[in-house]
Amino acid sequence: MKNRVCDLRKQKGLTQEQLGELIGVSRQTINAIEKEKFDPSLPTAFKMSKLFQLPIEDFFIFEDFS
Amino acid sequence: MKAERKKRMIQLAAWTWSWVATLAIATFGPMFIWEDNKTLTILAVVVNLINGVLMILANRKLFNHYDELERKIHLESMGLTLGLSVIVGLTYSILDQKNLIQSDAEIGLLVGFIGITYLVTLLINRKRYS
């Protein structure tokens, strides 16, 4: 799934490590999400949404190929 | 978060080492320490079994501290390891039953295979998501 997590994190002036600490995941998980290798769970997406003060669909772009 | 992770890892390492130690005592004790005293042998086996259960609980405690990606990586590695171990274990057993290998099939070799497979699949999966 495409996302804008990297851009939003940098706008907030956070490192991957700091973002991970804030939402309770590891730096590796943030890195995998930003590289679009891993889609986060709904609770993690909601925590990001709260932190970035944006709706989830504004930074996770769902593409339905079916 | 990191301090808690470290604490749980140290607990798991401690239980794992004590499990290995009690396994060695239960295996070699009857021969070298208490000369086949049945009561002491049963006691050593029971202590080893209880230690093993506590080691599994420590492993579960660490696993519950993992985040979603780490859990996914470990679960995929465990699944692959289980599948490969069943297939390789049964093949190894058939080879032994049909006398196609010179030595007897040893459970220790299968345990070694499980450990190496888990380690390798874990490294591959970690690389996939890095």
N, CA and C atoms of all chains as a GROMACS GRO file, in nm:
protein
  588
    1MET      N    1   0.084  -0.118   0.000
    1MET     CA    2   0.000   0.000   0.000
    1MET      C    3   0.089   0.126   0.000
    2LYS      N    4   0.056   0.218  -0.090
    2LYS     CA    5   0.135   0.342  -0.096
    2LYS      C    6   0.102   0.429   0.026
    3ASN      N    7   0.202   0.504   0.073
    3ASN     CA    8   0.176   0.592   0.187
    3ASN      C    9   0.268   0.714   0.188
    4ARG      N   10   0.229   0.811   0.270
    4ARG     CA   11   0.307   0.936   0.283
    4ARG      C   12   0.367   0.948   0.423
    5VAL      N   13   0.391   0.836   0.486
    5VAL     CA   14   0.439   0.838   0.625
    5VAL      C   15   0.575   0.908   0.635
    6CYS      N   16   0.664   0.879   0.541
    6CYS     CA   17   0.799   0.937   0.544
    6CYS      C   18   0.791   1.091   0.539
    7ASP      N   19   0.711   1.143   0.445
    7ASP     CA   20   0.696   1.289   0.430
    7ASP      C   21   0.640   1.352   0.558
    8LEU      N   22   0.534   1.290   0.610
    8LEU     CA   23   0.468   1.344   0.729
    8LEU      C   24   0.560   1.339   0.852
    9ARG      N   25   0.636   1.231   0.860
    9ARG     CA   26   0.731   1.218   0.973
    9ARG      C   27   0.835   1.330   0.966
   10LYS      N   28   0.887   1.353   0.844
   10LYS     CA   29   0.989   1.458   0.829
   10LYS      C   30   0.931   1.597   0.856
   11GLN      N   31   0.804   1.616   0.815
   11GLN     CA   32   0.738   1.745   0.844
   11GLN      C   33   0.729   1.771   0.993
   12LYS      N   34   0.710   1.662   1.067
   12LYS     CA   35   0.700   1.674   1.214
   12LYS      C   36   0.838   1.682   1.280
   13GLY      N   37   0.943   1.665   1.197
   13GLY     CA   38   1.080   1.670   1.249
   13GLY      C   39   1.116   1.551   1.336
   14LEU      N   40   1.060   1.436   1.303
   14LEU     CA   41   1.085   1.315   1.383
   14LEU      C   42   1.178   1.218   1.309
   15THR      N   43   1.257   1.145   1.384
   15THR     CA   44   1.334   1.036   1.324
   15THR      C   45   1.245   0.911   1.326
   16GLN      N   46   1.287   0.808   1.253
   16GLN     CA   47   1.211   0.682   1.254
   16GLN      C   48   1.202   0.627   1.396
   17GLU      N   49   1.313   0.636   1.467
   17GLU     CA   50   1.321   0.588   1.605
   17GLU      C   51   1.218   0.661   1.693
   18GLN      N   52   1.213   0.793   1.680
   18GLN     CA   53   1.120   0.874   1.762
   18GLN      C   54   0.975   0.843   1.727
   19LEU      N   55   0.946   0.830   1.598
   19LEU     CA   56   0.809   0.798   1.559
   19LEU      C   57   0.769   0.661   1.614
   20GLY      N   58   0.862   0.567   1.605
   20GLY     CA   59   0.838   0.433   1.658
   20GLY      C   60   0.807   0.436   1.807
   21GLU      N   61   0.886   0.513   1.881
   21GLU     CA   62   0.865   0.527   2.027
   21GLU      C   63   0.726   0.584   2.056
   22LEU      N   64   0.688   0.685   1.977
   22LEU     CA   65   0.559   0.752   2.002
   22LEU      C   66   0.438   0.662   1.977
   23ILE      N   67   0.450   0.572   1.878
   23ILE     CA   68   0.333   0.488   1.848
   23ILE      C   69   0.352   0.342   1.893
   24GLY      N   70   0.466   0.314   1.957
   24GLY     CA   71   0.486   0.182   2.017
   24GLY      C   72   0.528   0.071   1.923
   25VAL      N   73   0.607   0.107   1.820
   25VAL     CA   74   0.664   0.004   1.733
   25VAL      C   75   0.814   0.029   1.717
   26SER      N   76   0.885  -0.065   1.658
   26SER     CA   77   1.030  -0.049   1.643
   26SER      C   78   1.066   0.038   1.523
   27ARG      N   79   1.191   0.085   1.520
   27ARG     CA   80   1.239   0.165   1.408
   27ARG      C   81   1.231   0.084   1.278
   28GLN      N   82   1.261  -0.047   1.288
   28GLN     CA   83   1.256  -0.134   1.170
   28GLN      C   84   1.115  -0.138   1.111
   29THR      N   85   1.015  -0.136   1.198
   29THR     CA   86   0.876  -0.141   1.150
   29THR      C   87   0.842  -0.011   1.077
   30ILE      N   88   0.884   0.103   1.132
   30ILE     CA   89   0.861   0.231   1.065
   30ILE      C   90   0.929   0.231   0.928
   31ASN      N   91   1.053   0.181   0.925
   31ASN     CA   92   1.129   0.174   0.800
   31ASN      C   93   1.055   0.087   0.696
   32ALA      N   94   1.005  -0.030   0.741
   32ALA     CA   95   0.934  -0.121   0.649
   32ALA      C   96   0.803  -0.058   0.598
   33ILE      N   97   0.735   0.020   0.685
   33ILE     CA   98   0.610   0.087   0.643
   33ILE      C   99   0.644   0.194   0.539
   34GLU      N  100   0.747   0.274   0.568
   34GLU     CA  101   0.785   0.381   0.475
   34GLU      C  102   0.830   0.327   0.339
   35LYS      N  103   0.895   0.213   0.340
   35LYS     CA  104   0.940   0.152   0.214
   35LYS      C  105   0.829   0.072   0.146
   36GLU      N  106   0.710   0.074   0.206
   36GLU     CA  107   0.591   0.005   0.155
   36GLU      C  108   0.611  -0.146   0.142
   37LYS      N  109   0.691  -0.200   0.234
   37LYS     CA  110   0.712  -0.345   0.238
   37LYS      C  111   0.617  -0.411   0.338
   38PHE      N  112   0.557  -0.329   0.423
   38PHE     CA  113   0.471  -0.381   0.529
   38PHE      C  114   0.356  -0.284   0.556
   39ASP      N  115   0.235  -0.337   0.560
   39ASP     CA  116   0.118  -0.255   0.591
   39ASP      C  117   0.088  -0.266   0.740
   40PRO      N  118   0.079  -0.153   0.810
   40PRO     CA  119   0.057  -0.161   0.955
   40PRO      C  120  -0.084  -0.208   0.991
   41SER      N  121  -0.099  -0.246   1.117
   41SER     CA  122  -0.231  -0.287   1.166
   41SER      C  123  -0.318  -0.161   1.182
   42LEU      N  124  -0.447  -0.184   1.201
   42LEU     CA  125  -0.541  -0.073   1.218
   42LEU      C  126  -0.508   0.012   1.342
   43PRO      N  127  -0.478  -0.051   1.459
   43PRO     CA  128  -0.442   0.033   1.575
   43PRO      C  129  -0.321   0.123   1.548
   44THR      N  130  -0.219   0.069   1.479
   44THR     CA  131  -0.100   0.150   1.448
   44THR      C  132  -0.136   0.264   1.353
   45ALA      N  133  -0.219   0.234   1.253
   45ALA     CA  134  -0.262   0.338   1.159
   45ALA      C  135  -0.340   0.448   1.232
   46PHE      N  136  -0.424   0.409   1.328
   46PHE     CA  137  -0.501   0.509   1.404
   46PHE      C  138  -0.408   0.595   1.492
   47LYS      N  139  -0.305   0.531   1.548
   47LYS     CA  140  -0.210   0.608   1.631
   47LYS      C  141  -0.137   0.710   1.544
   48MET      N  142  -0.101   0.668   1.422
   48MET     CA  143  -0.034   0.761   1.329
   48MET      C  144  -0.130   0.875   1.293
   49SER      N  145  -0.255   0.839   1.269
   49SER     CA  146  -0.357   0.937   1.231
   49SER      C  147  -0.371   1.043   1.341
   50LYS      N  148  -0.370   0.998   1.465
   50LYS     CA  149  -0.383   1.090   1.578
   50LYS      C  150  -0.260   1.180   1.588
   51LEU      N  151  -0.143   1.119   1.566
   51LEU     CA  152  -0.018   1.195   1.576
   51LEU      C  153  -0.007   1.298   1.463
   52PHE      N  154  -0.039   1.257   1.341
   52PHE     CA  155  -0.028   1.348   1.226
   52PHE      C  156  -0.150   1.441   1.213
   53GLN      N  157  -0.251   1.412   1.291
   53GLN     CA  158  -0.378   1.489   1.289
   53GLN      C  159  -0.438   1.492   1.148
   54LEU      N  160  -0.441   1.373   1.089
   54LEU     CA  161  -0.497   1.356   0.955
   54LEU      C  162  -0.578   1.228   0.951
   55PRO      N  163  -0.681   1.220   0.866
   55PRO     CA  164  -0.751   1.092   0.852
   55PRO      C  165  -0.658   0.988   0.787
   56ILE      N  166  -0.680   0.861   0.818
   56ILE     CA  167  -0.592   0.754   0.769
   56ILE      C  168  -0.581   0.757   0.616
   57GLU      N  169  -0.696   0.778   0.549
   57GLU     CA  170  -0.694   0.773   0.401
   57GLU      C  171  -0.615   0.888   0.338
   58ASP      N  172  -0.576   0.986   0.419
   58ASP     CA  173  -0.493   1.096   0.366
   58ASP      C  174  -0.346   1.056   0.353
   59PHE      N  175  -0.305   0.956   0.428
   59PHE     CA  176  -0.163   0.916   0.413
   59PHE      C  177  -0.144   0.768   0.379
   60PHE      N  178  -0.250   0.688   0.379
   60PHE     CA  179  -0.243   0.551   0.324
   60PHE      C  180  -0.334   0.546   0.203
   61ILE      N  181  -0.277   0.513   0.090
   61ILE     CA  182  -0.354   0.515  -0.035
   61ILE      C  183  -0.382   0.370  -0.078
   62PHE      N  184  -0.508   0.334  -0.066
   62PHE     CA  185  -0.547   0.198  -0.100
   62PHE      C  186  -0.567   0.183  -0.251
   63GLU      N  187  -0.500   0.082  -0.308
   63GLU     CA  188  -0.516   0.055  -0.451
   63GLU      C  189  -0.576  -0.083  -0.468
   64ASP      N  190  -0.695  -0.089  -0.523
   64ASP     CA  191  -0.764  -0.217  -0.542
   64ASP      C  192  -0.738  -0.265  -0.684
   65PHE      N  193  -0.659  -0.375  -0.695
   65PHE     CA  194  -0.624  -0.427  -0.827
   65PHE      C  195  -0.718  -0.537  -0.874
   66SER      N  196  -0.820  -0.571  -0.790
   66SER     CA  197  -0.906  -0.683  -0.828
   66SER      C  198  -1.009  -0.642  -0.934
   67MET      N  199   1.067   0.100   2.667
   67MET     CA  200   1.037  -0.012   2.577
   67MET      C  201   1.161  -0.101   2.557
   68LYS      N  202   1.276  -0.033   2.534
   68LYS     CA  203   1.400  -0.109   2.512
   68LYS      C  204   1.446  -0.180   2.639
   69ALA      N  205   1.430  -0.111   2.753
   69ALA     CA  206   1.471  -0.170   2.881
   69ALA      C  207   1.387  -0.293   2.912
   70GLU      N  208   1.256  -0.283   2.884
   70GLU     CA  209   1.165  -0.396   2.908
   70GLU      C  210   1.201  -0.513   2.816
   71ARG      N  211   1.232  -0.481   2.688
   71ARG     CA  212   1.272  -0.585   2.593
   71ARG      C  213   1.398  -0.658   2.641
   72LYS      N  214   1.496  -0.577   2.687
   72LYS     CA  215   1.622  -0.633   2.734
   72LYS      C  216   1.598  -0.726   2.854
   73LYS      N  217   1.511  -0.680   2.944
   73LYS     CA  218   1.480  -0.757   3.064
   73LYS      C  219   1.421  -0.894   3.026
   74ARG      N  220   1.326  -0.890   2.931
   74ARG     CA  221   1.261  -1.016   2.890
   74ARG      C  222   1.357  -1.108   2.816
   75MET      N  223   1.450  -1.048   2.738
   75MET     CA  224   1.549  -1.130   2.668
   75MET      C  225   1.644  -1.197   2.766
   76ILE      N  226   1.684  -1.121   2.869
   76ILE     CA  227   1.774  -1.177   2.971
   76ILE      C  228   1.704  -1.291   3.045
   77GLN      N  229   1.575  -1.272   3.074
   77GLN     CA  230   1.498  -1.378   3.143
   77GLN      C  231   1.492  -1.504   3.057
   78LEU      N  232   1.467  -1.486   2.926
   78LEU     CA  233   1.460  -1.602   2.836
   78LEU      C  234   1.596  -1.671   2.827
   79ALA      N  235   1.703  -1.590   2.817
   79ALA     CA  236   1.838  -1.648   2.810
   79ALA      C  237   1.868  -1.728   2.936
   80ALA      N  238   1.830  -1.673   3.052
   80ALA     CA  239   1.856  -1.742   3.179
   80ALA      C  240   1.781  -1.875   3.186
   81TRP      N  241   1.653  -1.874   3.147
   81TRP     CA  242   1.575  -1.999   3.149
   81TRP      C  243   1.627  -2.099   3.047
   82THR      N  244   1.674  -2.049   2.933
   82THR     CA  245   1.727  -2.140   2.830
   82THR      C  246   1.855  -2.206   2.878
   83TRP      N  247   1.944  -2.125   2.936
   83TRP     CA  248   2.069  -2.182   2.987
   83TRP      C  249   2.043  -2.282   3.100
   84SER      N  250   1.950  -2.249   3.189
   84SER     CA  251   1.924  -2.342   3.300
   84SER      C  252   1.856  -2.469   3.248
   85TRP      N  253   1.775  -2.454   3.141
   85TRP     CA  254   1.713  -2.573   3.081
   85TRP      C  255   1.820  -2.664   3.022
   86VAL      N  256   1.917  -2.606   2.950
   86VAL     CA  257   2.028  -2.684   2.892
   86VAL      C  258   2.107  -2.752   3.004
   87ALA      N  259   2.131  -2.678   3.111
   87ALA     CA  260   2.207  -2.734   3.223
   87ALA      C  261   2.133  -2.851   3.288
   88THR      N  262   2.000  -2.834   3.312
   88THR     CA  263   1.924  -2.943   3.376
   88THR      C  264   1.910  -3.063   3.281
   89LEU      N  265   1.906  -3.034   3.150
   89LEU     CA  266   1.901  -3.143   3.052
   89LEU      C  267   2.031  -3.224   3.056
   90ALA      N  268   2.143  -3.153   3.067
   90ALA     CA  269   2.274  -3.221   3.076
   90ALA      C  270   2.282  -3.303   3.205
   91ILE      N  271   2.230  -3.246   3.314
   91ILE     CA  272   2.232  -3.320   3.443
   91ILE      C  273   2.144  -3.445   3.433
   92ALA      N  274   2.024  -3.430   3.374
   92ALA     CA  275   1.933  -3.545   3.362
   92ALA      C  276   1.991  -3.652   3.268
   93THR      N  277   2.069  -3.609   3.169
   93THR     CA  278   2.126  -3.704   3.073
   93THR      C  279   2.249  -3.776   3.129
   94PHE      N  280   2.342  -3.697   3.186
   94PHE     CA  281   2.469  -3.756   3.228
   94PHE      C  282   2.477  -3.788   3.378
   95GLY      N  283   2.385  -3.729   3.456
   95GLY     CA  284   2.384  -3.754   3.601
   95GLY      C  285   2.378  -3.902   3.638
   96PRO      N  286   2.282  -3.978   3.581
   96PRO     CA  287   2.272  -4.120   3.618
   96PRO      C  288   2.401  -4.199   3.594
   97MET      N  289   2.478  -4.159   3.495
   97MET     CA  290   2.603  -4.230   3.462
   97MET      C  291   2.720  -4.184   3.548
   98PHE      N  292   2.732  -4.051   3.564
   98PHE     CA  293   2.855  -3.997   3.623
   98PHE      C  294   2.841  -3.941   3.765
   99ILE      N  295   2.718  -3.912   3.810
   99ILE     CA  296   2.705  -3.848   3.942
   99ILE      C  297   2.638  -3.940   4.045
  100TRP      N  298   2.520  -3.996   4.014
  100TRP     CA  299   2.449  -4.072   4.118
  100TRP      C  300   2.431  -4.221   4.084
  101GLU      N  301   2.507  -4.269   3.992
  101GLU     CA  302   2.514  -4.412   3.960
  101GLU      C  303   2.378  -4.481   3.953
  102ASP      N  304   2.296  -4.437   3.861
  102ASP     CA  305   2.167  -4.498   3.828
  102ASP      C  306   2.066  -4.505   3.943
  103ASN      N  307   2.073  -4.412   4.037
  103ASN     CA  308   1.970  -4.405   4.141
  103ASN      C  309   1.840  -4.356   4.076
  104LYS      N  310   1.739  -4.444   4.076
  104LYS     CA  311   1.616  -4.416   4.002
  104LYS      C  312   1.544  -4.290   4.051
  105THR      N  313   1.539  -4.273   4.184
  105THR     CA  314   1.469  -4.156   4.241
  105THR      C  315   1.533  -4.025   4.194
  106LEU      N  316   1.666  -4.022   4.199
  106LEU     CA  317   1.737  -3.900   4.158
  106LEU      C  318   1.720  -3.874   4.008
  107THR      N  319   1.716  -3.983   3.930
  107THR     CA  320   1.698  -3.969   3.785
  107THR      C  321   1.560  -3.910   3.754
  108ILE      N  322   1.457  -3.964   3.822
  108ILE     CA  323   1.320  -3.912   3.801
  108ILE      C  324   1.314  -3.765   3.842
  109LEU      N  325   1.376  -3.733   3.956
  109LEU     CA  326   1.378  -3.595   4.004
  109LEU      C  327   1.445  -3.503   3.903
  110ALA      N  328   1.556  -3.547   3.846
  110ALA     CA  329   1.629  -3.465   3.747
  110ALA      C  330   1.544  -3.443   3.622
  111VAL      N  331   1.473  -3.548   3.579
  111VAL     CA  332   1.388  -3.537   3.459
  111VAL      C  333   1.271  -3.440   3.485
  112VAL      N  334   1.212  -3.452   3.605
  112VAL     CA  335   1.098  -3.364   3.639
  112VAL      C  336   1.144  -3.218   3.647
  113VAL      N  337   1.260  -3.196   3.711
  113VAL     CA  338   1.315  -3.059   3.721
  113VAL      C  339   1.340  -3.004   3.581
  114ASN      N  340   1.393  -3.086   3.492
  114ASN     CA  341   1.419  -3.043   3.354
  114ASN      C  342   1.290  -3.009   3.281
  115LEU      N  343   1.187  -3.091   3.303
  115LEU     CA  344   1.057  -3.068   3.238
  115LEU      C  345   0.995  -2.935   3.285
  116ILE      N  346   0.998  -2.913   3.417
  116ILE     CA  347   0.942  -2.788   3.472
  116ILE      C  348   1.020  -2.667   3.418
  117ASN      N  349   1.154  -2.684   3.415
  117ASN     CA  350   1.239  -2.577   3.362
  117ASN      C  351   1.205  -2.547   3.216
  118GLY      N  352   1.176  -2.653   3.140
  118GLY     CA  353   1.140  -2.637   2.999
  118GLY      C  354   1.010  -2.558   2.983
  119VAL      N  355   0.912  -2.588   3.069
  119VAL     CA  356   0.783  -2.516   3.064
  119VAL      C  357   0.806  -2.368   3.097
  120LEU      N  358   0.889  -2.340   3.198
  120LEU     CA  359   0.918  -2.202   3.236
  120LEU      C  360   0.992  -2.128   3.124
  121MET      N  361   1.077  -2.204   3.051
  121MET     CA  362   1.149  -2.144   2.937
  121MET      C  363   1.049  -2.103   2.828
  122ILE      N  364   0.950  -2.189   2.803
  122ILE     CA  365   0.848  -2.158   2.702
  122ILE      C  366   0.767  -2.035   2.744
  123LEU      N  367   0.734  -2.027   2.874
  123LEU     CA  368   0.659  -1.910   2.924
  123LEU      C  369   0.739  -1.781   2.908
  124ALA      N  370   0.871  -1.791   2.931
  124ALA     CA  371   0.958  -1.673   2.914
  124ALA      C  372   0.963  -1.634   2.767
  125ASN      N  373   0.961  -1.735   2.679
  125ASN     CA  374   0.962  -1.709   2.534
  125ASN      C  375   0.832  -1.639   2.494
  126ARG      N  376   0.720  -1.685   2.551
  126ARG     CA  377   0.590  -1.624   2.519
  126ARG      C  378   0.586  -1.479   2.568
  127LYS      N  379   0.645  -1.456   2.686
  127LYS     CA  380   0.649  -1.321   2.743
  127LYS      C  381   0.727  -1.226   2.651
  128LEU      N  382   0.838  -1.278   2.596
  128LEU     CA  383   0.917  -1.196   2.503
  128LEU      C  384   0.839  -1.174   2.373
  129PHE      N  385   0.776  -1.280   2.324
  129PHE     CA  386   0.700  -1.272   2.199
  129PHE      C  387   0.587  -1.168   2.210
  130ASN      N  388   0.522  -1.164   2.326
  130ASN     CA  389   0.413  -1.068   2.348
  130ASN      C  390   0.462  -0.923   2.351
  131HIS      N  391   0.591  -0.906   2.368
  131HIS     CA  392   0.647  -0.771   2.368
  131HIS      C  393   0.686  -0.725   2.228
  132TYR      N  394   0.690  -0.819   2.133
  132TYR     CA  395   0.726  -0.782   1.995
  132TYR      C  396   0.617  -0.694   1.933
  133ASP      N  397   0.657  -0.610   1.838
  133ASP     CA  398   0.555  -0.533   1.767
  133ASP      C  399   0.502  -0.616   1.650
  134GLU      N  400   0.409  -0.559   1.573
  134GLU     CA  401   0.338  -0.637   1.471
  134GLU      C  402   0.430  -0.694   1.361
  135LEU      N  403   0.530  -0.617   1.319
  135LEU     CA  404   0.620  -0.666   1.215
  135LEU      C  405   0.710  -0.778   1.268
  136GLU      N  406   0.760  -0.758   1.389
  136GLU     CA  407   0.846  -0.861   1.450
  136GLU      C  408   0.768  -0.991   1.468
  137ARG      N  409   0.641  -0.980   1.509
  137ARG     CA  410   0.557  -1.100   1.525
  137ARG      C  411   0.537  -1.170   1.391
  138LYS      N  412   0.512  -1.090   1.287
  138LYS     CA  413   0.491  -1.147   1.154
  138LYS      C  414   0.617  -1.222   1.108
  139ILE      N  415   0.733  -1.159   1.129
  139ILE     CA  416   0.860  -1.221   1.090
  139ILE      C  417   0.881  -1.353   1.164
  140HIS      N  418   0.858  -1.350   1.295
  140HIS     CA  419   0.878  -1.472   1.375
  140HIS      C  420   0.776  -1.580   1.339
  141LEU      N  421   0.650  -1.541   1.319
  141LEU     CA  422   0.548  -1.641   1.286
  141LEU      C  423   0.575  -1.706   1.151
  142GLU      N  424   0.617  -1.625   1.053
  142GLU     CA  425   0.650  -1.682   0.921
  142GLU      C  426   0.768  -1.778   0.933
  143SER      N  427   0.867  -1.739   1.013
  143SER     CA  428   0.985  -1.825   1.031
  143SER      C  429   0.946  -1.955   1.102
  144MET      N  430   0.859  -1.943   1.204
  144MET     CA  431   0.814  -2.063   1.277
  144MET      C  432   0.736  -2.157   1.184
  145GLY      N  433   0.650  -2.098   1.101
  145GLY     CA  434   0.570  -2.179   1.009
  145GLY      C  435   0.658  -2.256   0.912
  146LEU      N  436   0.756  -2.185   0.854
  146LEU     CA  437   0.848  -2.250   0.760
  146LEU      C  438   0.929  -2.359   0.830
  147THR      N  439   0.974  -2.326   0.952
  147THR     CA  440   1.055  -2.422   1.027
  147THR      C  441   0.973  -2.548   1.060
  148LEU      N  442   0.848  -2.528   1.101
  148LEU     CA  443   0.762  -2.643   1.134
  148LEU      C  444   0.741  -2.731   1.010
  149GLY      N  445   0.707  -2.669   0.899
  149GLY     CA  446   0.683  -2.744   0.776
  149GLY      C  447   0.806  -2.821   0.731
  150LEU      N  448   0.920  -2.752   0.728
  150LEU     CA  449   1.044  -2.817   0.685
  150LEU      C  450   1.085  -2.929   0.781
  151SER      N  451   1.064  -2.906   0.910
  151SER     CA  452   1.104  -3.006   1.010
  151SER      C  453   1.021  -3.133   0.998
  152VAL      N  454   0.891  -3.118   0.972
  152VAL     CA  455   0.805  -3.236   0.955
  152VAL      C  456   0.850  -3.315   0.832
  153ILE      N  457   0.870  -3.245   0.722
  153ILE     CA  458   0.909  -3.312   0.598
  153ILE      C  459   1.046  -3.379   0.611
  154VAL      N  460   1.146  -3.301   0.657
  154VAL     CA  461   1.282  -3.355   0.670
  154VAL      C  462   1.286  -3.465   0.778
  155GLY      N  463   1.213  -3.445   0.888
  155GLY     CA  464   1.211  -3.543   0.996
  155GLY      C  465   1.154  -3.677   0.951
  156LEU      N  466   1.044  -3.672   0.876
  156LEU     CA  467   0.983  -3.797   0.829
  156LEU      C  468   1.070  -3.865   0.723
  157THR      N  469   1.132  -3.786   0.637
  157THR     CA  470   1.223  -3.844   0.536
  157THR      C  471   1.340  -3.914   0.606
  158TYR      N  472   1.394  -3.846   0.706
  158TYR     CA  473   1.506  -3.900   0.785
  158TYR      C  474   1.464  -4.031   0.853
  159SER      N  475   1.342  -4.033   0.906
  159SER     CA  476   1.290  -4.152   0.972
  159SER      C  477   1.275  -4.269   0.874
  160ILE      N  478   1.221  -4.239   0.755
  160ILE     CA  479   1.204  -4.345   0.654
  160ILE      C  480   1.340  -4.401   0.612
  161LEU      N  481   1.435  -4.309   0.592
  161LEU     CA  482   1.571  -4.353   0.554
  161LEU      C  483   1.629  -4.448   0.658
  162ASP      N  484   1.601  -4.418   0.786
  162ASP     CA  485   1.650  -4.503   0.895
  162ASP      C  486   1.576  -4.639   0.895
  163GLN      N  487   1.443  -4.633   0.883
  163GLN     CA  488   1.363  -4.757   0.885
  163GLN      C  489   1.400  -4.852   0.772
  164LYS      N  490   1.431  -4.797   0.657
  164LYS     CA  491   1.464  -4.880   0.540
  164LYS      C  492   1.615  -4.908   0.530
  165ASN      N  493   1.688  -4.872   0.636
  165ASN     CA  494   1.832  -4.894   0.642
  165ASN      C  495   1.909  -4.832   0.525
  166LEU      N  496   1.866  -4.712   0.488
  166LEU     CA  497   1.934  -4.644   0.378
  166LEU      C  498   2.042  -4.548   0.430
  167ILE      N  499   2.046  -4.531   0.564
  167ILE     CA  500   2.157  -4.454   0.624
  167ILE      C  501   2.228  -4.547   0.722
  168GLN      N  502   2.357  -4.522   0.739
  168GLN     CA  503   2.437  -4.615   0.820
  168GLN      C  504   2.407  -4.605   0.970
  169SER      N  505   2.389  -4.482   1.020
  169SER     CA  506   2.365  -4.467   1.164
  169SER      C  507   2.214  -4.462   1.194
  170ASP      N  508   2.179  -4.477   1.323
  170ASP     CA  509   2.039  -4.465   1.364
  170ASP      C  510   1.996  -4.319   1.360
  171ALA      N  511   1.865  -4.297   1.332
  171ALA     CA  512   1.813  -4.159   1.332
  171ALA      C  513   1.816  -4.106   1.475
  172GLU      N  514   1.878  -3.991   1.493
  172GLU     CA  515   1.890  -3.930   1.627
  172GLU      C  516   1.801  -3.806   1.635
  173ILE      N  517   1.723  -3.797   1.742
  173ILE     CA  518   1.634  -3.681   1.762
  173ILE      C  519   1.716  -3.551   1.774
  174GLY      N  520   1.837  -3.565   1.828
  174GLY     CA  521   1.924  -3.448   1.845
  174GLY      C  522   1.955  -3.379   1.712
  175LEU      N  523   1.971  -3.461   1.607
  175LEU     CA  524   2.000  -3.404   1.475
  175LEU      C  525   1.881  -3.322   1.425
  176LEU      N  526   1.759  -3.373   1.453
  176LEU     CA  527   1.639  -3.301   1.410
  176LEU      C  528   1.625  -3.169   1.488
  177VAL      N  529   1.658  -3.174   1.617
  177VAL     CA  530   1.652  -3.051   1.699
  177VAL      C  531   1.753  -2.948   1.646
  178GLY      N  532   1.872  -2.997   1.608
  178GLY     CA  533   1.973  -2.910   1.548
  178GLY      C  534   1.923  -2.850   1.418
  179PHE      N  535   1.858  -2.933   1.337
  179PHE     CA  536   1.803  -2.887   1.209
  179PHE      C  537   1.697  -2.778   1.234
  180ILE      N  538   1.611  -2.800   1.334
  180ILE     CA  539   1.506  -2.702   1.367
  180ILE      C  540   1.571  -2.567   1.405
  181GLY      N  541   1.672  -2.573   1.488
  181GLY     CA  542   1.739  -2.451   1.533
  181GLY      C  543   1.802  -2.374   1.418
  182ILE      N  544   1.873  -2.447   1.332
  182ILE     CA  545   1.941  -2.381   1.218
  182ILE      C  546   1.838  -2.325   1.120
  183THR      N  547   1.732  -2.404   1.093
  183THR     CA  548   1.628  -2.358   0.999
  183THR      C  549   1.560  -2.231   1.050
  184TYR      N  550   1.529  -2.229   1.181
  184TYR     CA  551   1.463  -2.112   1.240
  184TYR      C  552   1.553  -1.988   1.228
  185LEU      N  553   1.681  -2.008   1.256
  185LEU     CA  554   1.776  -1.897   1.248
  185LEU      C  555   1.788  -1.844   1.105
  186VAL      N  556   1.801  -1.935   1.009
  186VAL     CA  557   1.818  -1.894   0.869
  186VAL      C  558   1.691  -1.824   0.817
  187THR      N  559   1.574  -1.883   0.845
  187THR     CA  560   1.449  -1.822   0.795
  187THR      C  561   1.424  -1.685   0.862
  188LEU      N  562   1.466  -1.675   0.988
  188LEU     CA  563   1.453  -1.547   1.059
  188LEU      C  564   1.539  -1.440   0.993
  189LEU      N  565   1.664  -1.477   0.958
  189LEU     CA  566   1.754  -1.381   0.894
  189LEU      C  567   1.701  -1.341   0.756
  190ILE      N  568   1.650  -1.440   0.681
  190ILE     CA  569   1.595  -1.411   0.547
  190ILE      C  570   1.474  -1.317   0.558
  191ASN      N  571   1.383  -1.348   0.651
  191ASN     CA  572   1.263  -1.266   0.668
  191ASN      C  573   1.296  -1.125   0.715
  192ARG      N  574   1.394  -1.113   0.804
  192ARG     CA  575   1.434  -0.980   0.852
  192ARG      C  576   1.488  -0.897   0.736
  193LYS      N  577   1.565  -0.963   0.649
  193LYS     CA  578   1.623  -0.893   0.533
  193LYS      C  579   1.511  -0.849   0.437
  194ARG      N  580   1.412  -0.938   0.422
  194ARG     CA  581   1.299  -0.908   0.331
  194ARG      C  582   1.229  -0.778   0.370
  195TYR      N  583   1.216  -0.753   0.499
  195TYR     CA  584   1.140  -0.637   0.546
  195TYR      C  585   1.229  -0.518   0.586
  196SER      N  586   1.359  -0.529   0.559
  196SER     CA  587   1.447  -0.417   0.599
  196SER      C  588   1.468  -0.320   0.483
   0.00000   0.00000   0.00000
